[in-house]
Amino acid sequence: MFTLSCSGGWVPGTYAEKIRAAAALGYKAIEPLGWAGQDLEAARAASDETGCWISGIIVQSADKAVSDLMKWTHGIVWEDALEAFVQGMKETVAAAQAIGCTTIVVTTGNERGDVSREVQHANIVAALKAALPVLKGTGLQIVLEPLNVLVNHRGYYLTSTEEGARIVKEVGSPQVRLLYDVYHQQITEGNLIDTIHKYIDVIGHFHTGDVPGRKEPGTGEINYRNIFKAIAETGYKGYVVFECGLTEPVEIVTKKMFGMLPE
């Protein structure tokens, strides 16, 4: 059975404070994503104390020049971002190991207008391959995230599950997988359950949120009881993360979320 992870935005505070708050709500994991500037030692102590872990963090760097090359407006669709991406991965791997996190979220950056999509696709594959030596022996995984461009991330390069899966397969490592965000893919392509079953072999992480509004499951058009059942049926045992907002107090929402899980 998969493990539910609390949205990092659902509770306030530092990493350590978020971890303790999520644990008090009954979660075994929380996903605040951005790790730069956090007290990682305190976060690890909170996880060791509570048994609640950080389910995923994003690639970041303490070096502004490196960070600038990984922004939405640039990213790994560009050839000159490859070295910066590897540097960011080194720093993020160290952070992940410090806090006991096993998943690093990667985005592509926005689509370029000066070269073909084939060139940009190849640049993404090259960057992910270049990061493999950094991952070797760590047990960590990179998860590449497609996003929607109709509502939230206009201009973003990677939108489809199909292309994301092709990239993962071209990289050819079990440590590089796909992040399937149910919210984004409902907007982009729909056909959620069939797509999850079709691509589960390359999916390493799930994000959730309802459509429209990107609030908690049960507030929109997606039947999350069936989605959770479909994920469970695949045998997936990773994290399913609430990457969305709230319409009610977190205590009430949490009780509803656990009530949606298959028996």
C-alpha positions in Angstrom: 0.0 0.0 0.0 1.2 3.5 -0.7 1.9 6.2 1.9 0.0 9.5 2.1 2.2 12.6 2.4 0.9 15.9 3.8 1.3 19.0 1.8 4.1 21.2 3.1 1.8 24.2 2.8 -0.9 22.7 5.0 1.1 23.3 8.2 3.3 26.3 9.1 6.9 26.5 10.3 10.4 25.2 9.7 11.0 21.8 8.3 11.2 20.4 11.8 8.0 22.1 12.9 6.2 20.9 9.8 7.4 17.3 10.4 6.1 17.4 14.0 2.8 18.9 12.9 2.3 16.4 10.2 3.1 13.5 12.6 0.5 14.9 15.1 -2.1 14.7 12.3 -1.3 11.1 11.7 0.9 11.4 8.6 4.1 9.3 8.0 5.5 11.9 5.5 5.3 15.6 4.5 6.5 17.3 1.3 7.6 20.9 1.7 9.9 20.6 -1.4 12.2 23.6 -1.0 15.2 22.7 1.3 17.6 25.6 0.9 18.0 27.6 4.1 16.4 25.0 6.3 18.0 23.5 9.4 18.5 20.0 8.0 20.0 18.6 11.2 16.9 19.7 13.2 14.7 18.3 10.5 16.4 14.9 10.7 16.1 14.9 14.4 12.3 15.6 14.1 11.9 12.7 11.7 13.9 10.3 13.9 11.8 11.4 16.8 8.3 11.1 15.1 8.8 8.6 12.3 7.5 11.2 9.8 9.8 11.8 6.9 10.2 14.3 4.1 8.8 12.5 1.0 10.4 14.7 -1.6 12.6 17.8 -2.2 13.3 19.8 -5.3 16.7 20.5 -7.0 18.2 23.6 -5.5 21.6 25.3 -5.0 23.1 27.7 -2.6 24.9 29.3 -5.6 22.7 32.0 -7.2 24.3 31.6 -10.6 23.5 27.9 -10.5 20.0 28.6 -9.3 19.4 31.1 -12.1 20.2 28.5 -14.8 17.6 26.1 -13.3 14.7 28.6 -13.1 11.4 28.1 -15.0 12.6 30.6 -17.6 15.7 28.5 -18.3 16.2 25.0 -17.1 17.5 21.8 -18.5 16.0 22.3 -22.0 19.1 24.5 -22.4 22.5 23.0 -23.1 24.3 25.5 -20.8 22.2 24.4 -17.8 23.7 20.9 -17.7 26.7 21.7 -15.5 24.5 23.8 -13.2 22.0 21.0 -12.9 24.7 18.5 -11.9 26.0 20.9 -9.3 22.5 21.5 -8.0 22.0 17.7 -7.9 25.2 17.3 -5.8 23.9 19.8 -3.3 20.4 18.4 -3.3 21.6 14.8 -2.9 23.6 15.9 0.1 20.5 17.6 1.6 18.3 14.5 0.9 20.8 12.2 2.6 21.0 14.5 5.6 17.2 14.4 6.2 16.6 10.8 5.1 14.6 11.8 2.0 14.7 9.4 -1.0 13.1 11.5 -3.8 14.3 14.6 -5.7 11.8 16.4 -7.9 13.1 17.8 -11.3 11.4 20.1 -13.7 12.4 20.9 -17.3 12.0 24.7 -17.6 9.9 26.5 -20.2 9.8 25.6 -23.8 12.3 27.4 -26.1 11.3 29.1 -29.3 14.8 29.0 -30.9 15.2 25.3 -31.4 13.0 22.3 -32.0 11.3 20.2 -29.3 13.5 17.3 -30.4 16.6 19.3 -29.4 15.1 20.3 -26.1 14.0 16.7 -25.4 17.6 15.5 -26.1 18.9 18.2 -23.7 16.7 16.9 -20.9 17.8 13.4 -21.4 21.5 14.5 -21.4 21.1 16.4 -18.2 19.4 13.5 -16.4 22.1 11.1 -17.7 24.8 13.5 -16.4 23.3 13.4 -12.9 23.4 9.6 -12.7 27.0 9.4 -11.3 25.8 11.8 -8.5 23.0 9.3 -7.7 25.2 6.2 -7.8 25.1 4.2 -4.6 22.8 6.6 -2.8 19.5 4.8 -3.2 17.8 8.1 -4.2 15.6 8.7 -7.2 15.0 11.6 -9.5 11.3 12.1 -10.5 10.7 14.2 -13.6 7.4 16.2 -13.5 5.1 17.1 -16.4 2.9 20.1 -15.6 -0.2 21.7 -17.2 0.1 24.8 -19.3 -3.6 25.6 -19.6 -4.1 26.9 -16.1 -0.9 27.1 -14.1 2.4 26.9 -15.9 2.1 28.6 -19.2 5.1 28.0 -21.4 6.4 24.9 -19.6 8.1 22.4 -21.8 7.0 19.0 -20.5 3.2 18.4 -20.4 2.4 14.8 -21.4 2.8 11.6 -19.5 3.8 9.9 -22.8 6.8 12.2 -23.4 7.8 12.1 -19.8 7.9 8.3 -20.0 9.9 8.4 -23.2 12.5 10.6 -21.5 12.7 8.3 -18.5 13.2 5.2 -20.7 15.8 7.0 -22.8 17.8 7.8 -19.6 17.6 4.1 -18.8 18.2 4.1 -15.0 15.9 2.8 -12.3 16.9 6.0 -10.3 15.2 8.3 -12.8 11.4 8.0 -12.9 8.3 10.0 -13.6 6.3 12.2 -11.2 2.6 11.7 -12.0 0.6 14.7 -10.8 -3.1 13.8 -11.0 -4.2 17.5 -10.9 -2.0 18.5 -13.8 -2.8 15.5 -15.9 -6.5 15.8 -15.5 -6.2 19.3 -17.0 -3.7 18.2 -19.7 -5.0 14.8 -20.9 -7.6 13.2 -18.6 -7.9 9.4 -18.9 -6.3 9.2 -15.5 -6.8 5.6 -14.4 -5.8 4.0 -17.7 -2.8 6.3 -17.9 -1.7 5.3 -14.4 -2.0 1.6 -15.2 -0.2 2.1 -18.5 2.8 4.0 -17.1 3.1 2.6 -13.6 6.4 1.0 -14.5 8.0 4.4 -14.9 6.1 6.3 -12.2 8.1 6.9 -9.0 6.0 9.5 -7.2 2.4 10.9 -7.2 1.1 14.4 -6.5 -2.6 15.1 -6.0 -5.1 17.9 -6.1 -8.6 18.4 -7.4 -9.9 20.2 -10.5 -10.8 23.0 -10.7 -9.2 25.0 -7.9 -6.3 22.7 -6.9 -7.7 22.1 -3.5 -7.8 18.8 -1.6 -9.3 15.7 -3.2 -13.1 15.6 -3.0 -13.6 19.3 -3.8 -13.8 19.0 -7.6 -14.4 16.7 -10.6 -11.9 13.9 -9.9 -13.1 10.7 -8.3 -10.3 10.2 -5.9 -11.7 7.1 -4.2 -11.3 5.4 -7.6 -7.9 7.0 -8.2 -6.5 5.8 -4.9 -8.0 2.4 -5.5 -6.4 2.3 -9.0 -3.0 3.3 -7.6 -3.2 0.6 -4.9 -4.2 -2.0 -7.5 -0.9 -1.5 -9.3 1.1 -2.5 -6.2 2.7 0.9 -6.0 4.2 1.4 -2.5 5.7 4.9 -2.7 4.3 8.2 -1.7 1.1 9.9 -2.8 1.4 13.5 -1.9 -1.2 16.2 -1.3 0.3 19.0 -3.5 -2.7 21.4 -3.2 -4.5 23.9 -1.0 -7.3 23.5 1.6 -10.9 24.4 1.8 -11.3 23.4 5.5 -9.1 23.2 8.5 -6.3 20.7 8.0 -7.6 18.4 10.8 -11.0 18.0 9.1 -9.4 17.5 5.6 -6.9 14.9 6.9 -9.7 12.8 8.4 -11.5 12.9 5.0 -8.3 12.0 3.1 -7.6 8.9 5.2 -11.3 8.0 4.8 -10.8 7.8 1.0 -8.2 5.1 1.1 -9.1 1.7 -0.2 -9.7 -1.0 2.5 
